[in-house]
Amino acid sequence: MLRAFLNGRVLGDHGIETGLVVLVEGERIVDVVAADDARVAQAQPHDLGGRLLLPGFIDTQVNGGGGVLFNDAPDVDSLRRIAAAHARYGSTGLLPTLISDDLDTMRRAVAAVDAAITEGVPGILGIHLEGPFLSVERRGVHDPAKIRAIDAQGVDIASSLRHGKTLLTLAPERTTPEVIGELVRRGVIVAAGHTTANYEQTRTALAVGVRGFTHLFNAMTPLQSREPGSVGAALDDATSWCGLIVDGHHVHPATLGIAIRAKAAGKMMLVTDAMPPIGADDPTFHLGGELVTCKDGICLTPAGVLAGSCLDMAGAVRNTVRILGLPLAEAVRMASTYPAAFLGLEATHGRIAAGYRADLVVMNDDIGVDETWIGGEQVFSGATAAP
């Protein structure tokens, strides 16, 4: 069945435009045409009523949602709940993220993602293994007892996903260029994070295949006058991508603005680092035996340590517009087009164009999500008011 998304404002390659109709058949976008195209009259109309039609958001760092922490229940049912919770906020693709854990839990998490993709759970694109091959000194909320050096067994587990994409966050100084190169050869996307690496060590890791930086500025060596650190290497490099948590708590807005202006165009992407309270009524959850509370948009342990975020992707887009002052079109690309490129999915995801997956978000003028479509199927309907 051909469906026509009409009477909307469509984000295309040239910005947000009116007078365009997006034709969808099955999982794909057939074409983007003018309203007088003959095919429009033959299609089932979906009237957008002047609202925004945007490419679906892709979140590469999702620890939980819908009341579920992926570490606590690495199974397909949990992935369904997490993905459904985030679909309410425009995320049509995500990487469920396993925080540093033991090797057996890692195996179970990889198997669960493989099964979810095989079963067609909407929105699951792969897995993000955030650790355990990290720096103890820059561990943040990660359990130090779970952190370890990567070995051959770790490489095998990290590269064992059969379907979808695997993102591995590691500390470059805790391994070798040869190991990073082997991971890349096996198809793993490697990011630097939770690291004490200096500028030179980070540059070496970039040269052998590190592709991105996990939550830039947080849990890594800072940019300083005589030691640029990991942050300096990230901003200096034109080819890598950086994840940004734009929640007003993880990084100061001025710092984010400076970084965005310094980094090569198209290489900054929004992530949430979301925890179980997203899409759930309970603002609390347990992590490593501690009760974490989400209050006023921030997740904190009793000791005041940041523990992920209470951010969703629609909120990240709103904050990027309202706090950082970026145009809406660029904020949306940071949530869709750029993460798709980071994952190597730029030919199928992250744009509204002929041949691309019909992963779409309908937003209102308050930058709240009214509808979410994954693979041409509506998975969420109901206005989500912007705060």
KOLMILUM-182062 format. One record per residue (C-alpha): x, y, z; residue number from 1. Coordinates in Angstrom, 2 decimals, m for minus. Layout:
% KOLMILUM-182062
MIMAR      east     north        up   resi
MIMAR         X         Y         Z    NUM
...
% end
This chain:
% KOLMILUM-182062
MIMAR      east     north        up   resi
MIMAR      0.00      0.00      0.00      1
MIMAR      1.33      3.41     m0.98      2
MIMAR      0.94      6.05      1.75      3
MIMAR      1.37      9.79      1.22      4
MIMAR      2.58     11.98      4.08      5
MIMAR      1.25     15.34      2.97      6
MIMAR      0.55     18.87      4.17      7
MIMAR      3.64     18.96      6.36      8
MIMAR      6.99     20.66      6.71      9
MIMAR      9.59     18.12      5.62     10
MIMAR     13.27     18.10      6.59     11
MIMAR     15.13     17.24      3.42     12
MIMAR     18.70     17.75      2.32     13
MIMAR     18.10     21.45      1.73     14
MIMAR     16.38     22.23      5.02     15
MIMAR     12.78     22.28      6.17     16
MIMAR     10.46     22.71      3.17     17
MIMAR      6.73     22.98      2.58     18
MIMAR      4.84     21.69     m0.45     19
MIMAR      6.53     18.28     m0.40     20
MIMAR      4.85     14.89     m0.10     21
MIMAR      6.69     11.82      1.17     22
MIMAR      5.53      8.59     m0.48     23
MIMAR      6.04      5.42      1.56     24
MIMAR      5.46      1.82      0.56     25
MIMAR      6.31     m0.99      2.95     26
MIMAR      9.47     m0.23      4.91     27
MIMAR     10.86      2.29      2.43     28
MIMAR     10.41      5.82      1.22     29
MIMAR      9.48      5.56     m2.45     30
MIMAR      9.98      9.22     m3.31     31
MIMAR      9.71     12.80     m2.12     32
MIMAR      7.58     14.72     m4.61     33
MIMAR      5.55     17.85     m5.20     34
MIMAR      1.92     17.81     m4.12     35
MIMAR      0.70     17.65     m7.72     36
MIMAR      2.56     14.41     m8.49     37
MIMAR      0.08     11.89     m9.95     38
MIMAR      1.04      9.23     m7.41     39
MIMAR     m0.19     11.35     m4.51     40
MIMAR     m3.83     11.02     m5.58     41
MIMAR     m3.45      7.23     m5.79     42
MIMAR     m1.98      6.88     m2.30     43
MIMAR     m3.61      6.63      1.11     44
MIMAR     m3.26     10.13      2.57     45
MIMAR     m1.74     10.84      5.95     46
MIMAR     m2.42     14.51      6.61     47
MIMAR      0.25     16.10      8.80     48
MIMAR     m1.76     19.26      9.37     49
MIMAR      1.25     21.51      8.93     50
MIMAR      3.41     19.65     11.45     51
MIMAR      7.07     18.74     11.03     52
MIMAR      8.06     15.47      9.35     53
MIMAR     11.61     14.53     10.34     54
MIMAR     13.96     11.57      9.94     55
MIMAR     13.73      9.27     12.95     56
MIMAR     16.21      9.77     15.75     57
MIMAR     19.08      7.33     16.28     58
MIMAR     20.46      7.04     19.82     59
MIMAR     23.74      5.19     20.22     60
MIMAR     23.73      5.19     24.04     61
MIMAR     20.61      3.87     25.78     62
MIMAR     21.16      2.15     29.12     63
MIMAR     17.48      1.67     29.78     64
MIMAR     13.92      2.90     29.55     65
MIMAR     10.38      1.89     30.42     66
MIMAR     11.54      1.02     33.92     67
MIMAR     14.18     m1.44     32.67     68
MIMAR     17.98     m1.32     32.98     69
MIMAR     19.55     m3.44     30.24     70
MIMAR     22.24     m4.77     32.62     71
MIMAR     19.60     m6.12     35.00     72
MIMAR     17.66     m8.04     32.35     73
MIMAR     19.59     m8.62     29.12     74
MIMAR     16.81    m10.34     27.22     75
MIMAR     14.45     m9.71     24.31     76
MIMAR     11.49     m8.67     26.47     77
MIMAR     13.60     m5.94     28.06     78
MIMAR     14.71     m4.73     24.67     79
MIMAR     11.09     m4.49     23.53     80
MIMAR     10.23     m2.36     26.56     81
MIMAR     13.27     m0.13     26.21     82
MIMAR     12.73      0.45     22.49     83
MIMAR      9.00      1.13     22.93     84
MIMAR      9.70      3.64     25.70     85
MIMAR     12.13      5.59     23.55     86
MIMAR      9.90      5.44     20.47     87
MIMAR      7.54      7.76     22.35     88
MIMAR     10.27     10.39     22.07     89
MIMAR     11.15      9.90     18.41     90
MIMAR     13.90      7.30     18.64     91
MIMAR     13.39      4.96     15.69     92
MIMAR     16.78      3.31     16.11     93
MIMAR     18.95      2.73     19.15     94
MIMAR     21.84      0.78     20.57     95
MIMAR     20.88     m0.74     23.93     96
MIMAR     23.91     m0.08     26.09     97
MIMAR     25.49     m2.50     28.54     98
MIMAR     27.43     m0.75     31.29     99
MIMAR     30.63     m2.50     32.47    100
MIMAR     29.72     m6.03     33.55    101
MIMAR     31.13     m9.53     33.67    102
MIMAR     31.84    m11.52     30.52    103
MIMAR     28.87    m13.84     30.95    104
MIMAR     26.46    m10.89     31.11    105
MIMAR     28.11     m9.48     28.00    106
MIMAR     27.48    m12.75     26.18    107
MIMAR     23.83    m12.75     27.26    108
MIMAR     23.40     m9.14     26.15    109
MIMAR     24.88     m9.84     22.72    110
MIMAR     22.67    m12.92     22.33    111
MIMAR     19.59    m10.92     23.33    112
MIMAR     20.30     m8.23     20.74    113
MIMAR     20.92    m10.86     18.07    114
MIMAR     17.59    m12.48     18.91    115
MIMAR     15.76     m9.14     18.99    116
MIMAR     17.02     m8.17     15.56    117
MIMAR     16.20    m11.61     14.18    118
MIMAR     12.67    m11.32     15.59    119
MIMAR     12.28     m7.82     14.15    120
MIMAR     11.91     m5.87     17.41    121
MIMAR     11.33     m2.32     16.12    122
MIMAR     14.18      0.07     16.69    123
MIMAR     17.02     m2.24     17.73    124
MIMAR     20.04     m1.53     15.54    125
MIMAR     22.74     m3.35     17.51    126
MIMAR     24.51     m3.06     20.86    127
MIMAR     26.77     m0.63     22.67    128
MIMAR     29.21     m2.25     25.08    129
MIMAR     30.30      0.63     27.30    130
MIMAR     33.15     m1.15     29.00    131
MIMAR     34.35     m3.07     30.86    132
MIMAR     37.68     m2.21     29.21    133
MIMAR     37.88      1.23     30.80    134
MIMAR     40.04      3.34     33.07    135
MIMAR     39.33      2.83     36.76    136
MIMAR     40.35      6.44     37.40    137
MIMAR     37.76      7.73     34.92    138
MIMAR     35.11      5.10     35.57    139
MIMAR     32.34      7.47     36.65    140
MIMAR     29.48      5.35     37.97    141
MIMAR     30.86      2.09     36.51    142
MIMAR     31.57     m0.64     39.06    143
MIMAR     35.37     m0.83     39.53    144
MIMAR     35.09     m4.54     40.28    145
MIMAR     33.81     m5.12     36.73    146
MIMAR     36.52     m3.14     34.95    147
MIMAR     39.25     m5.21     33.32    148
MIMAR     41.84     m5.14     30.56    149
MIMAR     40.77     m6.47     27.19    150
MIMAR     42.20     m9.84     26.13    151
MIMAR     41.54    m12.34     23.35    152
MIMAR     38.37    m13.53     25.08    153
MIMAR     37.14     m9.95     25.36    154
MIMAR     37.84     m9.34     21.68    155
MIMAR     35.88    m12.44     20.76    156
MIMAR     32.85    m11.42     22.82    157
MIMAR     32.92     m7.83     21.58    158
MIMAR     32.93     m9.02     17.98    159
MIMAR     30.39    m11.84     18.34    160
MIMAR     27.20    m10.04     17.29    161
MIMAR     25.91    m11.61     14.08    162
MIMAR     23.24     m9.02     13.22    163
MIMAR     23.35     m5.27     13.53    164
MIMAR     26.08     m2.94     14.70    165
MIMAR     28.42     m3.27     17.66    166
MIMAR     29.84     m0.16     19.33    167
MIMAR     32.53     m0.73     21.94    168
MIMAR     33.69      2.03     24.27    169
MIMAR     37.15      1.44     25.67    170
MIMAR     40.06      3.34     27.17    171
MIMAR     42.79      3.39     24.49    172
MIMAR     45.60      3.55     27.04    173
MIMAR     44.50      0.21     28.51    174
MIMAR     45.09     m1.72     25.29    175
MIMAR     47.32     m1.68     22.21    176
MIMAR     46.96     m0.34     18.69    177
MIMAR     47.06     m3.93     17.48    178
MIMAR     44.02     m4.90     19.56    179
MIMAR     42.08     m1.84     18.40    180
MIMAR     42.98     m2.67     14.82    181
MIMAR     41.79     m6.26     15.26    182
MIMAR     38.45     m5.10     16.67    183
MIMAR     37.98     m2.78     13.70    184
MIMAR     38.88     m5.57     11.27    185
MIMAR     36.17     m7.70     12.86    186
MIMAR     33.59     m5.00     12.23    187
MIMAR     33.40     m3.43     15.69    188
MIMAR     32.93      0.35     15.87    189
MIMAR     35.41      1.49     18.52    190
MIMAR     34.93      4.64     20.58    191
MIMAR     37.18      6.16     23.21    192
MIMAR     35.67      6.90     26.58    193
MIMAR     36.18      6.65     30.34    194
MIMAR     39.83      7.22     29.59    195
MIMAR     43.00      8.78     30.99    196
MIMAR     44.66      8.76     27.56    197
MIMAR     46.66     11.85     26.68    198
MIMAR     46.58     13.60     23.33    199
MIMAR     49.29     11.46     21.72    200
MIMAR     47.77      8.18     22.91    201
MIMAR     44.36      9.25     21.61    202
MIMAR     45.80     10.29     18.25    203
MIMAR     47.46      6.88     17.94    204
MIMAR     44.14      5.18     18.67    205
MIMAR     42.42      7.32     16.04    206
MIMAR     45.05      6.35     13.50    207
MIMAR     44.32      2.62     13.97    208
MIMAR     40.56      2.90     13.78    209
MIMAR     38.90      4.58     16.77    210
MIMAR     35.82      6.13     15.19    211
MIMAR     34.21      8.17     17.93    212
MIMAR     34.14      9.52     21.47    213
MIMAR     31.58      8.50     24.07    214
MIMAR     29.87     11.45     25.84    215
MIMAR     32.52     14.03     24.98    216
MIMAR     34.03     15.84     28.00    217
MIMAR     32.63     13.40     30.55    218
MIMAR     35.04     10.80     31.96    219
MIMAR     38.02     11.73     29.78    220
MIMAR     41.16     13.87     29.95    221
MIMAR     40.27     17.54     29.41    222
MIMAR     41.58     20.13     26.98    223
MIMAR     44.34     22.14     28.67    224
MIMAR     46.95     24.66     27.57    225
MIMAR     49.94     22.31     27.35    226
MIMAR     48.13     18.97     27.21    227
MIMAR     45.16     18.83     24.81    228
MIMAR     44.03     15.50     26.25    229
MIMAR     41.39     13.24     24.77    230
MIMAR     39.02     16.16     24.34    231
MIMAR     41.61     18.09     22.33    232
MIMAR     42.30     15.07     20.14    233
MIMAR     38.57     14.61     19.54    234
MIMAR     38.04     18.21     18.49    235
MIMAR     41.22     18.30     16.42    236
MIMAR     40.30     15.20     14.41    237
MIMAR     38.23     15.76     11.28    238
MIMAR     37.07     12.19     10.73    239
MIMAR     35.69     10.99     14.08    240
MIMAR     32.29     11.54     15.67    241
MIMAR     31.52     12.80     19.17    242
MIMAR     28.48     12.02     21.29    243
MIMAR     27.03     14.94     23.24    244
MIMAR     24.65     14.76     26.21    245
MIMAR     22.74     18.04     25.94    246
MIMAR     20.79     17.96     29.19    247
MIMAR     22.13     21.09     30.90    248
MIMAR     23.90     18.97     33.54    249
MIMAR     26.64     16.84     31.97    250
MIMAR     28.36     19.68     30.11    251
MIMAR     27.96     23.46     30.38    252
MIMAR     26.12     24.93     27.37    253
MIMAR     29.00     27.33     26.61    254
MIMAR     31.42     24.40     26.51    255
MIMAR     29.11     22.51     24.17    256
MIMAR     28.80     25.52     21.88    257
MIMAR     32.56     25.98     21.67    258
MIMAR     33.03     22.28     20.89    259
MIMAR     30.38     22.27     18.17    260
MIMAR     32.01     25.26     16.48    261
MIMAR     35.46     23.66     16.75    262
MIMAR     34.57     20.21     15.44    263
MIMAR     34.32     19.35     11.75    264
MIMAR     30.81     19.78     10.35    265
MIMAR     28.51     16.78     10.67    266
MIMAR     30.56     15.04     13.35    267
MIMAR     28.64     15.98     16.49    268
MIMAR     25.74     13.70     17.40    269
MIMAR     23.21     13.73     20.20    270
MIMAR     23.01     10.85     22.65    271
MIMAR     20.89     10.43     25.76    272
MIMAR     22.80      8.04     28.06    273
MIMAR     19.23      7.32     29.17    274
MIMAR     18.30      5.34     32.26    275
MIMAR     15.14      3.36     33.22    276
MIMAR     12.97      6.37     34.23    277
MIMAR     12.54      7.38     30.56    278
MIMAR      9.01      6.35     29.62    279
MIMAR      8.29      5.11     33.15    280
MIMAR      6.44      6.47     36.18    281
MIMAR      9.11      5.55     38.74    282
MIMAR     11.93      8.14     38.93    283
MIMAR     14.24      5.73     40.75    284
MIMAR     16.26      2.65     39.88    285
MIMAR     19.09      0.60     41.32    286
MIMAR     22.60      0.58     39.87    287
MIMAR     25.40     m1.38     41.47    288
MIMAR     23.38     m1.77     44.65    289
MIMAR     22.74      1.97     44.98    290
MIMAR     19.42      3.74     44.61    291
MIMAR     19.64      6.33     41.84    292
MIMAR     17.06      9.09     41.67    293
MIMAR     16.04     11.15     38.67    294
MIMAR     15.02     14.62     39.83    295
MIMAR     14.85     17.90     37.92    296
MIMAR     16.25     16.16     34.84    297
MIMAR     19.36     14.71     36.49    298
MIMAR     20.19     11.17     37.67    299
MIMAR     22.31     11.08     40.84    300
MIMAR     23.57      8.46     43.27    301
MIMAR     23.26      9.22     47.00    302
MIMAR     26.87     10.48     46.84    303
MIMAR     25.96     12.95     44.09    304
MIMAR     27.63     11.09     41.20    305
MIMAR     26.02     11.39     37.76    306
MIMAR     24.49      8.06     36.77    307
MIMAR     23.41      8.36     33.17    308
MIMAR     20.60     10.76     32.41    309
MIMAR     16.86     11.37     32.42    310
MIMAR     17.12     12.67     28.85    311
MIMAR     15.16     11.48     25.82    312
MIMAR     16.03     12.32     22.22    313
MIMAR     13.18     14.75     21.72    314
MIMAR     14.40     16.57     24.79    315
MIMAR     17.95     16.55     23.46    316
MIMAR     16.76     18.13     20.22    317
MIMAR     14.74     20.76     22.11    318
MIMAR     17.72     21.60     24.33    319
MIMAR     20.01     21.91     21.33    320
MIMAR     17.63     24.47     19.86    321
MIMAR     16.61     26.32     23.01    322
MIMAR     19.78     26.19     25.09    323
MIMAR     22.50     26.07     22.43    324
MIMAR     20.66     28.18     19.85    325
MIMAR     21.19     25.86     16.89    326
MIMAR     18.65     25.76     14.06    327
MIMAR     16.06     23.01     14.38    328
MIMAR     17.21     21.38     11.13    329
MIMAR     20.77     21.03     12.45    330
MIMAR     19.61     19.76     15.83    331
MIMAR     17.55     17.07     14.09    332
MIMAR     20.48     16.06     11.89    333
MIMAR     22.56     15.69     15.06    334
MIMAR     19.90     13.25     16.23    335
MIMAR     19.46     11.35     12.97    336
MIMAR     21.74     11.95      9.98    337
MIMAR     25.04     12.15     11.85    338
MIMAR     24.57      9.11     14.12    339
MIMAR     23.47      7.13     11.06    340
MIMAR     26.77      8.02      9.39    341
MIMAR     28.69      7.13     12.56    342
MIMAR     27.14      3.66     12.49    343
MIMAR     27.79      3.22      8.76    344
MIMAR     24.07      3.38      7.98    345
MIMAR     24.14      6.59      5.97    346
MIMAR     22.84      4.86      2.83    347
MIMAR     19.64      3.63      4.51    348
MIMAR     18.95      5.69      7.64    349
MIMAR     18.91      9.27      8.84    350
MIMAR     17.41     11.05      5.82    351
MIMAR     14.04     11.55      4.21    352
MIMAR     14.87     10.54      0.66    353
MIMAR     13.94      7.93     m1.92    354
MIMAR     15.18      4.46     m1.00    355
MIMAR     15.66      5.19      2.69    356
MIMAR     13.86      3.39      5.50    357
MIMAR     10.57      4.98      6.45    358
MIMAR     11.75      5.77      9.98    359
MIMAR      9.95      9.04     10.62    360
MIMAR      8.99     11.40     13.41    361
MIMAR      6.09     13.85     13.39    362
MIMAR      6.73     16.80     15.70    363
MIMAR      4.64     19.78     16.70    364
MIMAR      5.73     23.40     17.02    365
MIMAR      6.71     22.82     20.66    366
MIMAR      9.25     20.23     19.40    367
MIMAR      7.25     17.47     21.02    368
MIMAR      6.63     14.10     19.39    369
MIMAR      3.14     13.39     18.03    370
MIMAR      3.90     10.27     15.97    371
MIMAR      6.75      7.81     15.46    372
MIMAR      7.01      5.49     12.47    373
MIMAR      9.53      2.65     12.18    374
MIMAR      9.87      0.85      8.86    375
MIMAR      6.62      2.38      7.61    376
MIMAR      4.62      1.21     10.65    377
MIMAR      3.27      3.62     13.22    378
MIMAR      4.60      2.62     16.64    379
MIMAR      3.53      5.69     18.64    380
MIMAR      0.69      8.16     18.38    381
MIMAR     m0.28     10.76     20.92    382
MIMAR      1.06     14.25     21.49    383
MIMAR      3.96     14.35     23.94    384
MIMAR      3.91     17.82     25.42    385
MIMAR      7.21     19.65     25.54    386
MIMAR      8.22     20.74     29.05    387
% end
